[in-house]
């Protein structure tokens, strides 16, 4: 399963929109409000220098061998988005789409253009 940052955010938005209804009680609304405060959405270019396009050759963390824009070790603010989308390996504390549990999950640096 390959997941990019935009997909994770889109999933969160879809979850939030479809989860809303008029008949929710005050407790449910309070829990949702607290959850949204605890898990802020990072900016679209989280951790990237100005002018670097997410998914580009320049968007790469040599230390962790993943895109900087998806690197939860360098940018822990990304963790809630991955967890909320179900893309999380509890055993290794990484997004499942980046975890070595599945040998198909070997992130490859995009070519330099």
Secondary structure by P-SEA (a helix, b strand, c coil): ccccaaaaaaaaaaaaaaaccccccaaaaaaaaaaaaacccccccccccccccccccccccccccccccccccccccaaaaaaaacccccccccccccccccccccccccccc
